[in-house]
Amino acid sequence: MISFILGVASGSFFDISEELALIIIIICLIVIIVFYPIRGRGALRALAASNGAGRRGSRILNFKYAFLAFLILAFSAGVMRFDISESSTKVLVNFNDNNGNIQLLGHINDEPQRLIDKQRFIFKVKEIRASDYTIFTNEKVLITANLYPEFQYGDFISMEGKLQSPKNFDDFNYINYLAKDGIFSLSYYPEIKKITQKDFSFAFGGSTRGGENLKISLFKNIFRIKKVFEESIEKSISEPNAALIKGILLGSRQDIPQDLKEAFNKTGTTHILAISGYNITIVSLYISFLLMFFMRRQKAFWFTVLGIFFFTILTGASASVVRAAIMGILVLLAYREGRFYSMTNSLVFAGAAMIALNPKILRFDIGFQLSFLATTGLIYLVPIIKERLERVPEFWNFKENFIATVSAQLMVLPVVLYNFGSFSLLSLPANVLILPAVPLTMFFGFLAGVFGLIWSRLGQIIGLIAWLFAEYEILIVKLFNAF
């Protein structure tokens, strides 16, 4: 898996042809077939026992050749996977930066982001229409539209307007940032009309039946639940604390005041507002704890996995959330089967699986890079630092949070400096003081939202506790922001 990841990384930086990678893969397959006479555990036992002499030594040498060929094959497969993602058919780019308008039909493919005076969403295009022809496609356009009418995930729409190519900013590669999500076209304030499936051609109507319709229906219902839950939190907790709790619980940051966002950014605590492995761990522990009173461990496992899946979609399924969800499910699976759980193997597996699905995230998704480096720090640096600080007493998890924060920050430091040019020294003390309160903020914020749906007064009472923890976090951030 590591060879595959290295191959994808090499393919993203160097121009290695897809044909060359394919030839190498074929050669490696032949080498594996010819030089792999020993199978399974026997090869490993023979490798351990062999002194490199005689017939057994010859077989072991063959095994080494086969193993080396397998590593090269995996590396070449990674190169080829990135090349395939780069060479995928792009029709819409041919209409970018033209003077004339274009008509596109499709559906909204994510939860619209509502800002002060506009909304932004990803449009999954299924048809390109002109007066004398129709082109069927499956591409994406990032649309910026007026604030009203409101659009929702899964809405079928027709848009008519101009397409533009994305452009880089002075200190940010916006083109690659969008490319990782398969977006190569932008449209600003086009004319948009809601339509139905009947307005599409027969071919598109057929393509949305079954799996895609099921996905749209499922995600629409999940996002409806999210909206109702957010409204319950808003009724139970006053602002801006409600906005902060929505950010910690659901990753929703659009209602957080701009000055507070900047304070979190300056103090290096923005990750608290972005769903990560920390949140997934807390959610899975809460779900498992609640279910243990109502059902056996076997059933509780599947409901916990379902809860993690639901939470992943609810929060937008970012790279860090998906990585944490995969690792969380692997932990639960190992616990259920009574097997040893390897954090390293799970991290590599999660990374390889995500990169195989979308190779561009390895190089172009900073969130993905930070998430994996931070987790690597927690796996390898925490034991080392903990050993050095063995004599330091523990107090309300401050020592544990200090070690975890230092470990994660050390690993992400190169990426942060490369992409942002600076690193906040305030992040260490700020995180140590804030992190102990995050699980309690999530717990009471969640209860306030749930009970607020049943009885608003009870939601407000519980919400007061959540408000206090959120207020503590805001005060810490503002305190360090003043330096």
C-alpha positions in Angstrom: 0.0 0.0 0.0 2.9 2.4 0.8 4.4 1.6 -2.7 1.0 2.5 -4.2 0.8 5.8 -2.3 4.4 6.6 -3.4 3.5 5.9 -7.0 0.5 8.3 -6.8 2.8 10.9 -5.3 5.4 10.5 -8.0 2.7 10.6 -10.7 1.5 13.9 -9.3 5.0 15.5 -9.4 6.6 13.9 -12.5 5.3 13.4 -16.0 5.4 9.6 -16.2 3.3 8.2 -19.1 0.4 5.9 -18.5 1.7 3.5 -21.2 5.2 3.2 -19.5 3.5 2.4 -16.2 1.3 -0.3 -17.9 4.4 -1.9 -19.5 6.2 -2.0 -16.2 3.1 -3.6 -14.5 3.0 -6.3 -17.2 6.7 -7.1 -16.8 6.3 -7.2 -13.0 3.4 -9.7 -13.3 5.5 -12.0 -15.5 8.4 -11.8 -12.9 6.0 -12.6 -10.1 4.6 -15.6 -12.0 8.1 -16.9 -12.9 9.9 -16.3 -9.6 7.3 -17.0 -7.0 7.5 -20.8 -6.4 6.9 -20.6 -2.7 3.4 -19.7 -1.4 2.0 -18.2 1.7 3.5 -18.7 5.1 5.9 -21.3 3.9 7.8 -18.5 2.1 8.2 -16.5 5.2 9.3 -19.5 7.3 11.8 -20.4 4.6 13.0 -16.9 4.5 13.6 -16.8 8.2 15.4 -20.2 8.3 17.5 -19.9 5.1 21.1 -19.0 5.2 21.1 -18.2 1.5 22.7 -21.5 0.4 21.5 -24.5 -1.7 18.1 -25.1 -3.2 16.2 -23.4 -0.4 18.4 -20.3 -0.8 17.7 -20.3 -4.5 13.9 -20.4 -3.7 14.3 -17.6 -1.2 16.2 -15.5 -3.8 13.3 -16.1 -6.2 10.9 -15.0 -3.5 12.8 -11.8 -3.0 12.7 -11.1 -6.8 9.0 -11.7 -6.8 8.4 -9.5 -3.7 10.5 -6.7 -5.3 8.5 -7.0 -8.5 5.3 -6.7 -6.5 6.5 -3.5 -4.9 7.4 -2.0 -8.3 4.0 -3.2 -9.6 2.2 -1.4 -6.8 4.3 1.7 -7.4 3.5 1.7 -11.1 -0.2 1.1 -10.4 -0.1 4.3 -8.3 1.4 6.2 -11.1 -1.1 4.8 -13.6 -4.0 5.6 -11.2 -3.0 9.3 -11.1 -2.6 9.5 -14.8 -6.0 8.0 -15.4 -7.5 10.6 -13.1 -5.7 13.3 -15.1 -6.8 12.0 -18.5 -10.5 11.6 -17.7 -12.8 13.2 -20.3 -13.5 16.9 -19.7 -16.2 18.4 -22.0 -17.2 21.5 -20.1 -13.8 23.1 -20.2 -14.3 23.6 -24.0 -17.1 26.1 -23.1 -15.0 28.0 -20.5 -14.3 31.7 -21.0 -16.6 31.9 -24.1 -18.8 35.0 -24.7 -22.0 33.0 -25.2 -24.2 31.5 -22.6 -24.6 27.7 -22.2 -27.5 25.7 -20.8 -26.8 22.9 -18.4 -29.1 20.4 -16.7 -28.3 18.4 -13.6 -28.6 18.3 -9.8 -27.0 20.0 -6.8 -24.3 17.7 -5.5 -23.5 19.1 -2.1 -25.0 21.0 0.7 -25.2 24.7 -0.4 -23.0 27.1 1.5 -25.1 30.1 2.5 -23.1 33.4 3.0 -24.3 36.9 3.8 -25.4 37.9 0.3 -25.0 34.7 -1.8 -24.9 31.0 -1.8 -22.4 28.6 -3.3 -22.8 24.9 -4.4 -21.5 22.2 -6.6 -23.6 21.5 -9.7 -23.4 17.9 -11.1 -24.0 18.4 -14.8 -25.7 15.6 -16.8 -26.6 17.4 -20.0 -25.2 20.2 -22.1 -27.9 21.6 -24.3 -27.7 23.6 -27.5 -30.3 24.4 -30.2 -29.2 21.6 -32.4 -27.5 19.0 -30.1 -27.3 17.6 -26.6 -24.2 16.3 -24.9 -24.4 13.8 -22.0 -21.7 14.2 -19.4 -21.0 13.7 -15.7 -19.0 16.8 -14.7 -19.1 19.4 -12.0 -19.4 23.2 -11.9 -19.0 25.4 -8.9 -21.9 27.9 -9.0 -22.1 31.2 -7.1 -25.8 32.3 -7.0 -28.0 34.9 -5.4 -29.1 34.2 -1.8 -32.7 33.5 -2.9 -34.3 31.3 -3.9 -32.8 28.8 -1.5 -31.5 25.6 -3.0 -31.0 22.2 -1.3 -28.9 19.2 -2.0 -30.5 17.0 -4.7 -32.5 19.8 -6.4 -32.8 19.2 -10.1 -32.0 22.5 -11.8 -31.4 24.0 -15.2 -28.8 26.8 -15.4 -28.1 29.2 -18.2 -25.0 31.4 -18.1 -21.3 31.7 -18.8 -18.6 29.3 -17.6 -15.2 30.5 -16.4 -11.9 28.8 -15.7 -10.7 29.0 -12.1 -7.6 31.2 -11.5 -4.9 31.0 -8.8 -4.6 33.6 -6.1 -1.2 35.1 -5.2 -0.6 32.6 -2.3 -3.1 29.9 -3.1 -3.3 27.3 -5.9 -7.1 27.5 -6.4 -7.0 25.5 -9.7 -5.5 22.4 -8.0 -7.7 22.9 -4.9 -10.8 22.6 -7.1 -9.3 19.9 -9.4 -9.1 17.5 -6.5 -12.9 17.5 -6.4 -13.2 17.3 -10.2 -14.2 20.9 -10.7 -12.7 22.7 -13.7 -15.5 25.3 -14.4 -17.0 28.1 -12.4 -20.3 30.1 -13.0 -21.3 33.3 -11.3 -24.9 34.3 -10.9 -26.4 32.3 -13.8 -30.1 32.0 -14.5 -31.3 29.0 -12.5 -34.6 27.2 -12.6 -35.8 24.2 -10.6 -36.9 21.3 -12.8 -37.9 17.7 -12.5 -36.5 14.5 -13.8 -39.1 14.5 -16.6 -37.4 17.6 -18.1 -34.3 15.5 -18.8 -33.6 13.4 -21.8 -34.4 9.7 -21.6 -30.7 8.7 -21.2 -30.3 10.9 -18.1 -33.6 9.7 -16.6 -32.4 6.2 -16.9 -29.0 7.0 -15.4 -30.4 8.5 -12.3 -32.6 5.5 -11.5 -31.4 3.0 -8.9 -28.2 3.9 -7.2 -28.0 7.6 -7.9 -31.6 8.2 -7.0 -31.1 6.3 -3.8 -28.1 8.3 -2.9 -29.8 11.6 -3.6 -32.9 10.6 -1.5 -30.7 9.3 1.4 -28.5 12.4 1.5 -31.5 14.8 1.2 -33.1 13.2 4.2 -29.9 13.3 6.2 -29.4 17.0 5.4 -33.0 17.7 6.4 -32.3 16.1 9.7 -29.2 18.2 10.1 -31.1 21.4 9.4 -33.8 20.6 11.9 -31.1 19.7 14.5 -29.2 23.0 13.9 -32.5 25.0 14.3 -33.0 23.2 17.6 -29.5 24.1 18.8 -30.2 27.8 17.8 -33.4 27.8 19.9 -31.7 26.2 22.9 -28.4 28.2 23.0 -27.8 31.9 22.4 -25.3 33.2 19.8 -22.4 33.2 19.1 -22.1 30.1 21.3 -24.7 28.2 19.3 -22.7 28.8 16.1 -19.5 27.6 17.8 -21.3 24.4 19.0 -22.7 23.8 15.5 -19.1 24.1 14.3 -17.7 21.6 16.8 -20.6 19.2 16.4 -21.3 19.3 12.7 -18.5 21.3 11.1 -20.9 24.1 10.2 -18.9 27.4 10.3 -21.0 29.7 8.2 -22.8 31.4 11.2 -19.7 32.0 13.3 -18.8 35.7 13.3 -15.9 36.6 11.1 -13.9 38.2 14.0 -14.2 34.9 16.0 -13.1 32.9 13.0 -10.0 35.0 12.6 -9.3 34.6 16.4 -9.5 30.8 16.0 -7.2 31.0 13.0 -4.6 33.2 14.7 -4.5 31.0 17.8 -4.1 27.8 15.8 -7.4 26.3 17.1 -9.4 26.3 13.8 -9.2 22.5 13.8 -11.7 22.5 16.6 -14.3 23.8 14.1 -13.4 21.2 11.6 -14.7 17.6 12.1 -11.7 15.3 12.6 -10.7 12.0 14.1 -11.1 13.5 17.6 -14.8 14.1 16.9 -15.3 10.7 15.3 -13.7 9.1 18.4 -16.0 10.9 20.7 -19.1 10.1 18.7 -18.3 6.4 18.4 -17.6 6.2 22.2 -20.9 8.0 23.0 -22.8 5.7 20.6 -21.2 2.5 21.9 -21.8 3.6 25.5 -25.5 4.3 24.9 -26.1 1.1 23.0 -24.5 -1.2 25.5 -27.6 -0.7 27.7 -30.1 -1.7 25.0 -28.5 -4.5 23.0 -25.7 -7.1 22.7 -22.2 -6.2 21.5 -22.8 -7.8 18.1 -25.8 -5.7 17.3 -24.2 -2.6 18.9 -21.3 -2.9 16.5 -23.5 -2.5 13.4 -25.5 0.3 14.8 -22.3 2.1 15.8 -20.9 1.7 12.3 -24.2 3.0 10.9 -23.9 6.0 13.3 -20.4 6.8 12.1 -21.5 6.5 8.5 -24.5 8.9 9.2 -22.2 11.3 11.1 -19.7 11.3 8.2 -22.3 12.3 5.7 -23.9 14.8 8.1 -20.6 16.7 8.5 -19.8 16.8 4.7 -17.5 13.8 4.4 -14.2 15.8 4.3 -10.9 13.9 3.9 -10.1 14.1 7.6 -13.6 12.8 8.5 -13.5 9.9 6.0 -10.0 8.9 7.2 -11.2 9.0 10.8 -14.4 7.1 10.0 -12.4 4.3 8.2 -10.0 4.0 11.1 -12.8 4.1 13.7 -14.6 1.3 11.9 -11.4 -0.8 11.8 -11.0 -0.3 15.5 -14.5 -1.5 16.2 -14.0 -4.5 13.8 -10.8 -5.5 15.6 -12.5 -5.2 19.0 -15.4 -7.3 17.8 -13.2 -10.0 16.4 -10.8 -9.9 19.4 -7.8 -9.2 17.2 -4.8 -7.0 17.6 -5.4 -3.5 16.2 -2.5 -1.7 14.4 -2.9 2.0 14.2 -0.2 2.2 11.5 -1.8 -0.5 9.3 -5.2 1.2 9.7 -3.8 4.6 8.8 -2.0 3.3 5.7 -5.1 1.3 4.6 -7.4 4.3 5.1 -5.0 6.5 3.1 -4.5 4.0 0.3 -8.3 3.5 0.0 -9.0 7.2 -0.2 -6.2 7.9 -2.6 -7.3 5.0 -4.9 -10.7 6.6 -5.1 -9.4 10.1 -5.6 -5.6 10.3 -6.3 -5.6 14.1 -6.4 -6.2 14.5 -2.6 -2.6 13.3 -1.9 -1.0 16.4 -3.3 -3.8 19.0 -3.6 -5.9 18.5 -0.4 -4.2 20.2 2.5 -6.8 19.0 4.9 -6.0 15.4 3.9 -2.2 16.0 4.4 -2.7 17.7 7.8 -5.0 15.0 9.0 -2.7 12.1 8.2 0.4 13.9 9.4 -1.3 14.8 12.7 -2.4 11.2 13.2 1.1 9.9 12.4 2.4 12.2 15.1 -0.1 10.8 17.6 1.0 7.3 16.7 4.8 7.7 16.8 5.6 10.9 18.8 3.2 10.6 21.7 5.0 7.5 23.2 8.4 9.2 22.9 7.3 12.5 24.5 5.2 10.7 27.1 8.3 8.8 28.2 10.3 12.1 28.5 7.5 13.6 30.7 6.8 10.6 32.8 7.5 12.4 36.1 5.2 15.3 35.3 1.9 14.8 37.2 -1.4 14.6 35.3 -4.2 17.1 36.0 -7.6 17.1 34.2 -6.0 15.6 31.1 -3.8 18.7 30.6 -0.6 16.6 30.4 -2.2 14.2 27.9 -3.5 17.1 25.8 -0.1 18.8 25.9 1.6 15.7 24.6 -1.0 15.1 21.9 -0.9 18.7 20.8 2.9 18.9 20.6 3.1 15.6 18.7 0.5 16.6 16.1 1.9 20.1 15.7 5.5 18.9 15.1 4.3 16.6 12.3 2.2 19.2 10.5 4.7 22.0 10.9 6.4 21.5 7.5 3.1 21.5 5.6 1.8 24.5 7.6 4.9 26.5 6.9 5.0 25.5 3.2 1.3 26.4 2.5 0.7 29.3 4.9 4.2 30.7 5.5 3.7 31.0 9.3 3.0 29.0 12.4 1.2 30.2 15.5 3.2 29.6 18.7 0.0 30.4 20.6 -1.6 27.2 19.4 0.1 25.0 22.0 -1.1 26.6 25.2 -4.5 27.5 23.6 -5.1 23.9 22.5 -4.0 22.5 25.9 -6.6 24.7 27.6 -9.4 24.2 25.2 -9.3 20.5 24.2 -10.5 19.1 27.7 -13.7 21.1 27.2 -14.5 19.9 23.7 -16.0 16.5 24.5 -18.3 18.1 27.2 -19.3 20.8 24.7 -20.2 18.2 22.1 -22.1 16.0 24.7 -24.2 18.8 26.2 -24.6 20.5 22.8 -25.9 17.3 21.3 -28.3 16.7 24.3 -29.6 20.3 24.0 -30.3 19.8 20.3 -32.1 16.5 20.8 -34.2 17.4 23.9 -34.9 20.8 22.3 -36.9 18.9 19.7 -38.9 17.2 22.4 -39.4 20.1 24.8 -37.9 23.5 24.1 -37.6 24.4 27.8 -35.6 21.3 28.6 -33.4 22.0 25.6 -32.6 25.5 26.9 -31.8 24.2 30.4 -29.3 21.7 29.0 -28.2 24.3 26.5 -27.1 26.5 29.3 -24.4 23.9 30.3 -23.3 23.7 26.7 -23.2 27.5 26.5 -20.9 27.7 29.5 -18.3 25.3 28.0 -18.5 27.1 24.7 -18.1 30.4 26.5 -15.0 29.1 28.2 -13.5 28.1 24.8 -14.4 31.5 23.3 -12.8 33.3 26.2 -9.6 31.3 25.9 -9.4 32.0 22.2 -10.0 35.7 22.7 -7.4 35.8 25.5 -4.6 34.4 23.3 -5.8 36.4 20.3 -5.1 39.6 22.3 -1.3 38.8 22.3 
